[in-house]
Amino acid sequence: MRAAVYHEFGPPGVLQIEEQERPYVDGKDILIRIRAATVERDDTVWREIQGYNGVLKPKRKILGMYFAGEVVDTGPSAKRFRASEQVFGYTGRRLGAHAEYICISENEAITKVPPRVTYQDAAAVLNGSLTAIPYLRDTAKIKSGERVLVYGASGSVGIAAMQIGKALGAEMTGACSKANIELVESLGAGKVLDYVKDQLGDEANPYDVVFDTVGELPYKECRDVLKKRGWYLSTMKTPDVDSRMRTNSIFKKHRVMCVHTRGLSKKRILQNLETVTDWMAEGKLKAITDRSYSLSYIQEAHRYVETKRKRGAVIIEP
Ligand SMILES: NC(=O)c1ccc[n+]([C@@H]2O[C@H](COP(=O)([O-])OP(=O)(O)OC[C@H]3O[C@@H](n4cnc5c(N)ncnc54)[C@H](OP(=O)(O)O)[C@@H]3O)[C@@H](O)[C@H]2O)c1
C-alpha cells in the first residue's frame, strides 16, 4: 500500500510517499481502505517537533488521526462491522490514517458513516466536532438561550463549535477575520464579529461562555465580557490557562478549562462520535472542506495547514 511516511522530524519535505506492506487482520481488527483523511495542525506539530511522537525518531511513521473509508476485511473475532460497510473515526495516538489502508481494532472510536454523507464530509467533520463536544456540551453544559462567543469561528474546531452550540440551543456569536464572515454567517450564527475591528462584546450583555478555539484570545482580553461564573474555554493549554485551571474554585469569578481529546476514554470518544453521526443525519452538523489533495501532495497539504488560515478541513484522498 502507499503511505505518507516520515523517518525524521522536520519541515514538510520529510514526508515521503512509500510502498509498505498492507496490514493483515487478526482478532478484533478491521482493515479499512481509507478514502479520506484530514491533515490537522497537530499532524504538522508532530511532524516538526520532537517529543510528541517519539524523541530521537518518530515512533509512529504515518501521521493522520481522522479518517473515513470502507471495511475490506475483518478479523475472526470482529463483530461490530462487516466488509463493504462505510465507516469513519479517530485513530488516537496510534495515528496512521495517511495511507491507503489502516488496520485497527473494532473497539476504537469508529462507527458507520451516516446515510448520504460522503467520505470527505465524514472525515472533515471529525476533528472539530470531537473537540467541541467535550467543551460545550460536557464542560460548560450550555443550555438553551445561553450566550456563547466562539473565537476563531472559521477553523475546524470553530466551525463545529458554532453548529454544536446552535444545536444545543445557545445564542451563538462567532469572531473571525473579515474574509470569513460570510462563511461563519452561513453556519447560522446570530452575530459575526470581525476580530480585527469589532469589540468582542459589552459588559452590559456578557457571554455565558467564551470558547477560544485557536489559542489566540488571552483570558484577560475577554474577562470583562464574561458573566460571573461563566466559562473561558481554550483549546490551548498555555501556562496562563494551565495556572487558572488549577485555581478554578467557587470563589473565582470565572471558570477556565482546556480539554484534550486524547485524554478522553475510547468509550467516551465513541459516544461522542455517535452523537456526531446523529447530528449529521439530522442536518444539524455539516462539513466544510477548504481543500482536498491526493496522497502524493501530502507535503503541500502540510504547508497549507501550517499557514493557520484554513477554513474547515483539509482532506487527503489516499
Ligand atoms: N484540545 C484539543 O484536544 C484540540 C483538538 C483539536 C485542535 N486543537 C488545537 O486547536 C487549535 C485550532 O484547531 P483547528 O483545527 O480549528 O485549527 P485550524 O482549522 O487550522 O484554524 C484555522 C483558523 O484559525 C483562524 N485563525 C488563525 N489565526 C488567528 C488569530 N490570530 N486569531 C483568530 N483566529 C485565527 C483562521 O481564521 P481567520 O483567517 O479568519 O483568522 C482560520 O480559519 C489548534 O491549535 C489545535 O492544535 C486542540
Ligand as a Chemical Component Dictionary entry (heavy atoms), coordinates in Angstrom:
data_LIG
# 
_chem_comp.id                   LIG 
_chem_comp.type                 NON-POLYMER 
_chem_comp.pdbx_formal_charge   0 
_chem_comp.three_letter_code    LIG 
# 
loop_
_chem_comp_atom.comp_id 
_chem_comp_atom.atom_id 
_chem_comp_atom.alt_atom_id 
_chem_comp_atom.type_symbol 
_chem_comp_atom.charge 
_chem_comp_atom.model_Cartn_x 
_chem_comp_atom.model_Cartn_y 
_chem_comp_atom.model_Cartn_z 
_chem_comp_atom.pdbx_ordinal 
LIG N1  N1  N 0  -7.564  20.483 22.891 1  
LIG C1  C1  C 0  -7.709  19.606 21.905 2  
LIG O1  O1  O 0  -7.988  18.414 22.098 3  
LIG C2  C2  C 0  -7.539  20.090 20.500 4  
LIG C3  C3  C 0  -8.142  19.380 19.460 5  
LIG C4  C4  C 0  -8.044  19.884 18.169 6  
LIG C5  C5  C 0  -7.333  21.054 17.932 7  
LIG N2  N2  N 1  -6.708  21.674 18.969 8  
LIG C6  C6  C 0  -5.943  22.917 18.743 9  
LIG O2  O2  O 0  -6.906  23.921 18.466 10 
LIG C7  C7  C 0  -6.378  24.863 17.550 11 
LIG C8  C8  C 0  -7.388  25.064 16.447 12 
LIG O3  O3  O 0  -7.536  23.884 15.715 13 
LIG P1  P1  P 0  -8.279  23.927 14.326 14 
LIG O4  O4  O 0  -8.167  22.559 13.761 15 
LIG O5  O5  O -1 -9.624  24.553 14.441 16 
LIG O6  O6  O 0  -7.306  24.923 13.531 17 
LIG P2  P2  P 0  -7.443  25.480 12.065 18 
LIG O7  O7  O 0  -8.579  24.850 11.356 19 
LIG O8  O8  O 0  -6.091  25.406 11.449 20 
LIG O9  O9  O 0  -7.768  27.024 12.329 21 
LIG C9  C9  C 0  -7.695  27.873 11.228 22 
LIG C10 C10 C 0  -8.473  29.127 11.527 23 
LIG O10 O10 O 0  -7.815  29.831 12.571 24 
LIG C11 C11 C 0  -8.106  31.195 12.407 25 
LIG N3  N3  N 0  -7.019  31.999 12.956 26 
LIG C12 C12 C 0  -5.710  31.934 12.610 27 
LIG N4  N4  N 0  -5.012  32.850 13.329 28 
LIG C13 C13 C 0  -5.914  33.506 14.111 29 
LIG C14 C14 C 0  -5.818  34.563 15.072 30 
LIG N5  N5  N 0  -4.639  35.139 15.359 31 
LIG N6  N6  N 0  -6.941  34.938 15.695 32 
LIG C15 C15 C 0  -8.127  34.377 15.412 33 
LIG N7  N7  N 0  -8.294  33.388 14.518 34 
LIG C16 C16 C 0  -7.191  32.960 13.881 35 
LIG C17 C17 C 0  -8.215  31.401 10.905 36 
LIG O11 O11 O 0  -9.287  32.274 10.677 37 
LIG P3  P3  P 0  -9.056  33.748 10.097 38 
LIG O12 O12 O 0  -8.295  33.542 8.801  39 
LIG O13 O13 O 0  -10.443 34.249 9.949  40 
LIG O14 O14 O 0  -8.238  34.459 11.122 41 
LIG C18 C18 C 0  -8.522  30.020 10.319 42 
LIG O15 O15 O 0  -9.800  29.931 9.720  43 
LIG C19 C19 C 0  -5.042  24.295 17.068 44 
LIG O16 O16 O 0  -4.008  24.991 17.708 45 
LIG C20 C20 C 0  -5.062  22.853 17.507 46 
LIG O17 O17 O 0  -3.772  22.357 17.822 47 
LIG C21 C21 C 0  -6.806  21.234 20.243 48 
# 
loop_
_chem_comp_bond.comp_id 
_chem_comp_bond.atom_id_1 
_chem_comp_bond.atom_id_2 
_chem_comp_bond.value_order 
_chem_comp_bond.pdbx_ordinal 
LIG N1  C1  SING 1  
LIG C1  O1  DOUB 2  
LIG C1  C2  SING 3  
LIG C2  C3  SING 4  
LIG C2  C21 DOUB 5  
LIG C3  C4  DOUB 6  
LIG C4  C5  SING 7  
LIG C5  N2  DOUB 8  
LIG N2  C6  SING 9  
LIG N2  C21 SING 10 
LIG C6  O2  SING 11 
LIG C6  C20 SING 12 
LIG O2  C7  SING 13 
LIG C7  C8  SING 14 
LIG C7  C19 SING 15 
LIG C8  O3  SING 16 
LIG O3  P1  SING 17 
LIG P1  O4  DOUB 18 
LIG P1  O5  SING 19 
LIG P1  O6  SING 20 
LIG O6  P2  SING 21 
LIG P2  O7  DOUB 22 
LIG P2  O8  SING 23 
LIG P2  O9  SING 24 
LIG O9  C9  SING 25 
LIG C9  C10 SING 26 
LIG C10 O10 SING 27 
LIG C10 C18 SING 28 
LIG O10 C11 SING 29 
LIG C11 N3  SING 30 
LIG C11 C17 SING 31 
LIG N3  C12 SING 32 
LIG N3  C16 SING 33 
LIG C12 N4  DOUB 34 
LIG N4  C13 SING 35 
LIG C13 C14 SING 36 
LIG C13 C16 DOUB 37 
LIG C14 N5  SING 38 
LIG C14 N6  DOUB 39 
LIG N6  C15 SING 40 
LIG C15 N7  DOUB 41 
LIG N7  C16 SING 42 
LIG C17 O11 SING 43 
LIG C17 C18 SING 44 
LIG O11 P3  SING 45 
LIG P3  O12 DOUB 46 
LIG P3  O13 SING 47 
LIG P3  O14 SING 48 
LIG C18 O15 SING 49 
LIG C19 O16 SING 50 
LIG C19 C20 SING 51 
LIG C20 O17 SING 52 
# 
